[in-house]
Amino acid sequence: MVGCKREDILARLVEILNGVTDIKNVARNLDEFPETVRPMAILLDGDEEAAPELEHIWKKGRAVIIVNMLPLIVVSMGGRPEDVGPDINELMARIITAVMLDQELNDIVTTNGGVYYQRTDYRLNHSLAMDCDLQMIFRIRYPLFPSHP
């Protein structure tokens, strides 16, 4: 593990995505998709915030903070219009299963945290073929210790 729990989680997500069948390339925080290597997944670090319902305001800086991080996985693929929908849905299901059931990721977030599927936004574009980009958001809850972020 790297030492920063957030970085440990993000590094593990990249490893998980690299193991998903049919994803040809995985990158992190890349702003463009190379057209030749699809289906491709890009992990964007995403936002995070403390879970307000779990704050211990009376402890003033010494308490463990439960953090909700929202990494974004962008998947791009293309193909024949009649194939893109079923193919992207199958790939989305594989990603959800891989992320949600990964024991190492669940060990990083501990029993005080958790891995949750939040939502997916689809974007379909017509050109000579059909292109589809989907943005998957997971909510990953983990304990942040003031002495070891």
Contacts in CASP RR format, 6 or more apart in sequence:
PFRMAT RR
TARGET T0000
AUTHOR 0000-0000-0000
METHOD contacts of the structure
MODEL  1
MVGCKREDILARLVEILNGVTDIKNVARNLDEFPETVRPMAILLDGDEEA
APELEHIWKKGRAVIIVNMLPLIVVSMGGRPEDVGPDINELMARIITAVM
LDQELNDIVTTNGGVYYQRTDYRLNHSLAMDCDLQMIFRIRYPLFPSHP
1 8 0 8 1.000
1 108 0 8 1.000
2 8 0 8 1.000
2 11 0 8 1.000
3 148 0 8 1.000
4 149 0 8 1.000
5 108 0 8 1.000
5 142 0 8 1.000
5 143 0 8 1.000
5 144 0 8 1.000
5 148 0 8 1.000
5 149 0 8 1.000
6 48 0 8 1.000
6 67 0 8 1.000
6 69 0 8 1.000
6 142 0 8 1.000
6 149 0 8 1.000
8 108 0 8 1.000
9 69 0 8 1.000
9 71 0 8 1.000
9 105 0 8 1.000
9 108 0 8 1.000
9 109 0 8 1.000
9 140 0 8 1.000
9 142 0 8 1.000
10 28 0 8 1.000
10 43 0 8 1.000
10 45 0 8 1.000
10 71 0 8 1.000
12 102 0 8 1.000
12 104 0 8 1.000
12 105 0 8 1.000
12 108 0 8 1.000
13 43 0 8 1.000
13 71 0 8 1.000
13 73 0 8 1.000
13 99 0 8 1.000
13 105 0 8 1.000
14 26 0 8 1.000
14 28 0 8 1.000
14 43 0 8 1.000
16 98 0 8 1.000
16 99 0 8 1.000
16 102 0 8 1.000
16 105 0 8 1.000
17 23 0 8 1.000
17 26 0 8 1.000
17 41 0 8 1.000
17 43 0 8 1.000
17 73 0 8 1.000
17 95 0 8 1.000
17 98 0 8 1.000
18 26 0 8 1.000
19 98 0 8 1.000
20 41 0 8 1.000
20 91 0 8 1.000
20 94 0 8 1.000
20 95 0 8 1.000
20 98 0 8 1.000
21 94 0 8 1.000
22 39 0 8 1.000
22 91 0 8 1.000
22 94 0 8 1.000
23 39 0 8 1.000
23 40 0 8 1.000
23 41 0 8 1.000
23 75 0 8 1.000
23 91 0 8 1.000
24 37 0 8 1.000
24 38 0 8 1.000
24 39 0 8 1.000
24 40 0 8 1.000
25 34 0 8 1.000
25 37 0 8 1.000
25 38 0 8 1.000
25 40 0 8 1.000
25 41 0 8 1.000
26 40 0 8 1.000
26 41 0 8 1.000
26 42 0 8 1.000
26 43 0 8 1.000
27 40 0 8 1.000
27 41 0 8 1.000
27 42 0 8 1.000
27 43 0 8 1.000
28 42 0 8 1.000
28 43 0 8 1.000
28 44 0 8 1.000
28 45 0 8 1.000
29 42 0 8 1.000
29 43 0 8 1.000
29 44 0 8 1.000
29 45 0 8 1.000
30 42 0 8 1.000
33 40 0 8 1.000
33 42 0 8 1.000
33 76 0 8 1.000
33 133 0 8 1.000
34 40 0 8 1.000
38 76 0 8 1.000
38 77 0 8 1.000
38 78 0 8 1.000
39 75 0 8 1.000
39 76 0 8 1.000
39 77 0 8 1.000
39 78 0 8 1.000
39 87 0 8 1.000
39 91 0 8 1.000
40 75 0 8 1.000
40 76 0 8 1.000
40 77 0 8 1.000
41 73 0 8 1.000
41 74 0 8 1.000
41 75 0 8 1.000
41 95 0 8 1.000
42 73 0 8 1.000
42 74 0 8 1.000
42 75 0 8 1.000
42 76 0 8 1.000
43 71 0 8 1.000
43 72 0 8 1.000
43 73 0 8 1.000
44 71 0 8 1.000
44 72 0 8 1.000
44 73 0 8 1.000
44 74 0 8 1.000
45 71 0 8 1.000
46 69 0 8 1.000
46 70 0 8 1.000
46 71 0 8 1.000
46 72 0 8 1.000
47 69 0 8 1.000
47 70 0 8 1.000
48 67 0 8 1.000
48 68 0 8 1.000
48 69 0 8 1.000
48 70 0 8 1.000
49 67 0 8 1.000
49 68 0 8 1.000
50 65 0 8 1.000
50 66 0 8 1.000
50 67 0 8 1.000
50 68 0 8 1.000
50 144 0 8 1.000
51 65 0 8 1.000
51 66 0 8 1.000
51 67 0 8 1.000
51 68 0 8 1.000
51 141 0 8 1.000
54 65 0 8 1.000
54 66 0 8 1.000
55 63 0 8 1.000
55 65 0 8 1.000
56 63 0 8 1.000
56 64 0 8 1.000
61 146 0 8 1.000
62 146 0 8 1.000
63 146 0 8 1.000
64 112 0 8 1.000
64 143 0 8 1.000
64 144 0 8 1.000
64 145 0 8 1.000
64 146 0 8 1.000
65 143 0 8 1.000
65 144 0 8 1.000
65 146 0 8 1.000
66 112 0 8 1.000
66 113 0 8 1.000
66 141 0 8 1.000
66 142 0 8 1.000
66 143 0 8 1.000
66 144 0 8 1.000
67 141 0 8 1.000
67 142 0 8 1.000
67 143 0 8 1.000
67 144 0 8 1.000
68 139 0 8 1.000
68 140 0 8 1.000
68 141 0 8 1.000
69 139 0 8 1.000
69 140 0 8 1.000
69 141 0 8 1.000
69 142 0 8 1.000
70 118 0 8 1.000
70 137 0 8 1.000
70 138 0 8 1.000
70 139 0 8 1.000
70 140 0 8 1.000
71 137 0 8 1.000
71 138 0 8 1.000
71 140 0 8 1.000
72 135 0 8 1.000
72 136 0 8 1.000
72 137 0 8 1.000
73 95 0 8 1.000
73 135 0 8 1.000
73 136 0 8 1.000
73 137 0 8 1.000
73 138 0 8 1.000
74 133 0 8 1.000
74 134 0 8 1.000
74 135 0 8 1.000
74 136 0 8 1.000
75 88 0 8 1.000
75 91 0 8 1.000
75 92 0 8 1.000
75 95 0 8 1.000
75 133 0 8 1.000
75 134 0 8 1.000
75 136 0 8 1.000
76 131 0 8 1.000
76 132 0 8 1.000
76 133 0 8 1.000
77 84 0 8 1.000
77 87 0 8 1.000
77 88 0 8 1.000
77 91 0 8 1.000
77 131 0 8 1.000
77 132 0 8 1.000
78 84 0 8 1.000
78 129 0 8 1.000
78 130 0 8 1.000
78 131 0 8 1.000
78 132 0 8 1.000
79 87 0 8 1.000
79 129 0 8 1.000
79 130 0 8 1.000
79 131 0 8 1.000
80 129 0 8 1.000
80 130 0 8 1.000
81 126 0 8 1.000
81 129 0 8 1.000
81 130 0 8 1.000
84 124 0 8 1.000
84 130 0 8 1.000
84 131 0 8 1.000
84 132 0 8 1.000
85 132 0 8 1.000
88 122 0 8 1.000
88 132 0 8 1.000
88 134 0 8 1.000
92 120 0 8 1.000
92 134 0 8 1.000
92 136 0 8 1.000
95 136 0 8 1.000
96 117 0 8 1.000
96 136 0 8 1.000
99 105 0 8 1.000
99 115 0 8 1.000
99 117 0 8 1.000
99 138 0 8 1.000
100 115 0 8 1.000
100 117 0 8 1.000
102 115 0 8 1.000
105 115 0 8 1.000
105 140 0 8 1.000
106 114 0 8 1.000
106 115 0 8 1.000
108 142 0 8 1.000
109 115 0 8 1.000
109 140 0 8 1.000
109 141 0 8 1.000
109 142 0 8 1.000
109 143 0 8 1.000
110 142 0 8 1.000
110 143 0 8 1.000
112 141 0 8 1.000
112 142 0 8 1.000
112 143 0 8 1.000
113 140 0 8 1.000
113 141 0 8 1.000
113 142 0 8 1.000
113 143 0 8 1.000
114 140 0 8 1.000
114 141 0 8 1.000
114 142 0 8 1.000
115 138 0 8 1.000
115 139 0 8 1.000
115 140 0 8 1.000
115 141 0 8 1.000
116 138 0 8 1.000
116 139 0 8 1.000
116 140 0 8 1.000
116 141 0 8 1.000
117 136 0 8 1.000
117 138 0 8 1.000
117 139 0 8 1.000
118 137 0 8 1.000
118 138 0 8 1.000
118 139 0 8 1.000
119 136 0 8 1.000
119 137 0 8 1.000
120 134 0 8 1.000
120 135 0 8 1.000
120 136 0 8 1.000
120 137 0 8 1.000
121 134 0 8 1.000
121 135 0 8 1.000
122 132 0 8 1.000
122 133 0 8 1.000
122 134 0 8 1.000
123 132 0 8 1.000
123 133 0 8 1.000
123 134 0 8 1.000
123 135 0 8 1.000
124 130 0 8 1.000
124 131 0 8 1.000
124 132 0 8 1.000
125 131 0 8 1.000
125 132 0 8 1.000
125 133 0 8 1.000
END
